[in-house]
Amino acid sequence: MLVALNALRDEMGVINFDIDVIDVDADPALVAEYDELVPVLLDSEGQMLCHYFLDSAKVREYLNAFR
């Protein structure tokens, strides 16, 4: 998913964004919440945008809300 996010970041017209990678397995609380959903992409508020695979359309829609 990280490779796909980096490719999305390079697309012309997509707002710039940062990516924080967190090891879910290092935190028991995160394992309890996301174990079967990894990799998971959360927005800055902790809301899930997608899991398993990058939903580029949903991420673009989310980012466009900041324009």
PyRosetta script that sets phi, psi and omega in degrees:
from pyrosetta import init, pose_from_sequence

init()
pose = pose_from_sequence("MLVALNALRDEMGVINFDIDVIDVDADPALVAEYDELVPVLLDSEGQMLCHYFLDSAKVREYLNAFR")
pose.set_psi(1, -33.1)
pose.set_omega(1, -178.8)
pose.set_phi(2, -63.7)
pose.set_psi(2, -40.4)
pose.set_omega(2, 178.0)
pose.set_phi(3, -61.9)
pose.set_psi(3, -43.7)
pose.set_omega(3, 179.8)
pose.set_phi(4, -65.8)
pose.set_psi(4, -37.8)
pose.set_omega(4, 177.1)
pose.set_phi(5, -65.4)
pose.set_psi(5, -41.2)
pose.set_omega(5, 178.3)
pose.set_phi(6, -64.7)
pose.set_psi(6, -38.2)
pose.set_omega(6, 176.6)
pose.set_phi(7, -64.3)
pose.set_psi(7, -40.8)
pose.set_omega(7, 178.5)
pose.set_phi(8, -63.4)
pose.set_psi(8, -39.7)
pose.set_omega(8, -179.4)
pose.set_phi(9, -62.2)
pose.set_psi(9, -31.5)
pose.set_omega(9, -178.5)
pose.set_phi(10, -80.8)
pose.set_psi(10, -10.8)
pose.set_omega(10, -180.0)
pose.set_phi(11, -66.3)
pose.set_psi(11, 139.5)
pose.set_omega(11, 177.7)
pose.set_phi(12, -65.7)
pose.set_psi(12, 135.0)
pose.set_omega(12, 176.3)
pose.set_phi(13, 92.2)
pose.set_psi(13, -8.0)
pose.set_omega(13, 178.0)
pose.set_phi(14, -88.5)
pose.set_psi(14, 133.1)
pose.set_omega(14, 179.8)
pose.set_phi(15, -61.6)
pose.set_psi(15, 144.8)
pose.set_omega(15, 179.0)
pose.set_phi(16, -66.6)
pose.set_psi(16, 141.1)
pose.set_omega(16, 179.0)
pose.set_phi(17, -148.4)
pose.set_psi(17, 156.3)
pose.set_omega(17, 177.1)
pose.set_phi(18, -100.2)
pose.set_psi(18, 154.7)
pose.set_omega(18, 178.0)
pose.set_phi(19, -123.7)
pose.set_psi(19, 125.1)
pose.set_omega(19, 173.1)
pose.set_phi(20, -108.6)
pose.set_psi(20, 121.0)
pose.set_omega(20, 178.9)
pose.set_phi(21, -96.5)
pose.set_psi(21, 126.6)
pose.set_omega(21, -178.4)
pose.set_phi(22, -122.7)
pose.set_psi(22, 133.1)
pose.set_omega(22, 177.4)
pose.set_phi(23, -80.6)
pose.set_psi(23, 102.3)
pose.set_omega(23, -178.4)
pose.set_phi(24, -59.3)
pose.set_psi(24, -38.1)
pose.set_omega(24, -177.6)
pose.set_phi(25, -66.4)
pose.set_psi(25, -14.9)
pose.set_omega(25, -179.1)
pose.set_phi(26, -84.8)
pose.set_psi(26, -7.5)
pose.set_omega(26, -176.4)
pose.set_phi(27, -131.1)
pose.set_psi(27, 113.2)
pose.set_omega(27, -178.2)
pose.set_phi(28, -56.2)
pose.set_psi(28, -34.5)
pose.set_omega(28, 179.0)
pose.set_phi(29, -66.4)
pose.set_psi(29, -40.1)
pose.set_omega(29, 178.1)
pose.set_phi(30, -69.6)
pose.set_psi(30, -37.4)
pose.set_omega(30, 176.3)
pose.set_phi(31, -60.3)
pose.set_psi(31, -44.7)
pose.set_omega(31, -179.4)
pose.set_phi(32, -61.5)
pose.set_psi(32, -34.7)
pose.set_omega(32, -176.5)
pose.set_phi(33, -88.5)
pose.set_psi(33, -37.2)
pose.set_omega(33, -169.7)
pose.set_phi(34, -121.4)
pose.set_psi(34, 3.1)
pose.set_omega(34, -171.2)
pose.set_phi(35, -46.0)
pose.set_psi(35, -50.5)
pose.set_omega(35, -177.4)
pose.set_phi(36, -82.5)
pose.set_psi(36, -5.1)
pose.set_omega(36, -175.6)
pose.set_phi(37, -104.4)
pose.set_psi(37, -3.7)
pose.set_omega(37, -175.9)
pose.set_phi(38, -68.8)
pose.set_psi(38, 137.4)
pose.set_omega(38, -3.3)
pose.set_phi(39, -74.6)
pose.set_psi(39, 147.3)
pose.set_omega(39, -178.2)
pose.set_phi(40, -128.7)
pose.set_psi(40, 143.9)
pose.set_omega(40, 178.6)
pose.set_phi(41, -117.0)
pose.set_psi(41, 121.2)
pose.set_omega(41, 179.3)
pose.set_phi(42, -112.1)
pose.set_psi(42, 150.2)
pose.set_omega(42, 174.1)
pose.set_phi(43, -81.4)
pose.set_psi(43, -177.9)
pose.set_omega(43, -176.5)
pose.set_phi(44, -65.8)
pose.set_psi(44, -16.9)
pose.set_omega(44, 178.5)
pose.set_phi(45, -95.9)
pose.set_psi(45, -1.3)
pose.set_omega(45, 179.8)
pose.set_phi(46, 90.7)
pose.set_psi(46, 7.3)
pose.set_omega(46, 177.9)
pose.set_phi(47, -84.0)
pose.set_psi(47, 136.6)
pose.set_omega(47, -178.0)
pose.set_phi(48, -72.3)
pose.set_psi(48, 127.3)
pose.set_omega(48, 174.9)
pose.set_phi(49, -92.9)
pose.set_psi(49, -40.7)
pose.set_omega(49, 178.5)
pose.set_phi(50, -167.8)
pose.set_psi(50, 168.4)
pose.set_omega(50, 175.5)
pose.set_phi(51, -147.7)
pose.set_psi(51, 164.7)
pose.set_omega(51, -174.7)
pose.set_phi(52, 67.6)
pose.set_psi(52, -60.5)
pose.set_omega(52, -177.9)
pose.set_phi(53, -130.0)
pose.set_psi(53, 151.2)
pose.set_omega(53, 178.3)
pose.set_phi(54, -71.3)
pose.set_psi(54, 125.8)
pose.set_omega(54, 172.5)
pose.set_phi(55, -94.2)
pose.set_psi(55, 87.5)
pose.set_omega(55, -174.1)
pose.set_phi(56, -57.9)
pose.set_psi(56, -39.8)
pose.set_omega(56, -179.2)
pose.set_phi(57, -62.4)
pose.set_psi(57, -42.8)
pose.set_omega(57, -179.5)
pose.set_phi(58, -68.1)
pose.set_psi(58, -38.5)
pose.set_omega(58, 178.9)
pose.set_phi(59, -67.8)
pose.set_psi(59, -42.0)
pose.set_omega(59, 176.6)
pose.set_phi(60, -60.4)
pose.set_psi(60, -44.1)
pose.set_omega(60, 178.9)
pose.set_phi(61, -60.5)
pose.set_psi(61, -43.9)
pose.set_omega(61, 178.7)
pose.set_phi(62, -61.3)
pose.set_psi(62, -48.3)
pose.set_omega(62, -178.3)
pose.set_phi(63, -66.3)
pose.set_psi(63, -35.6)
pose.set_omega(63, 179.6)
pose.set_phi(64, -64.8)
pose.set_psi(64, -21.5)
pose.set_omega(64, 177.4)
pose.set_phi(65, -66.6)
pose.set_psi(65, -15.2)
pose.set_omega(65, -179.2)
pose.set_phi(66, -94.6)
pose.set_psi(66, 2.1)
pose.set_omega(66, -178.8)
pose.set_phi(67, -80.9)
pose.dump_pdb("model.pdb")
